[in-house]
Amino acid sequence: MEGDNYGIMEGYNNLLVAVVKQAAIDYRRALKRLIRKPGCPEALQMVDECERFFRRDMGNYVSLDGERVIAALREKVYKEMGLCR
């Protein structure tokens, strides 16, 4: 019976990590779109939603600092797009 609980918890943890990873993917994609098309309403909305998630909700999923995640993702995108910050 305990083995079943371990499998359930492992699956649950994998799901939590997948949610955070998808938010990071969506955030990076939206930032890149904003660089290419400044003011794009869809990208602005996605950036806002992802930043809200990182700051407010991500702590329910993983123990990471939302501000640090935002800063790291922004830095990575700027480097990928050839921008210095």
Protein Blocks (a to p, Z undefined) as FASTA:
>chain_A
ZZmmmmmmmmmmmmmmmmmmmmmmmmmmmmmmmmmmghiaklmmmmmmmmmmmmmmmmmm
mccdfklmmmmmmmmmmmmnopaZZ
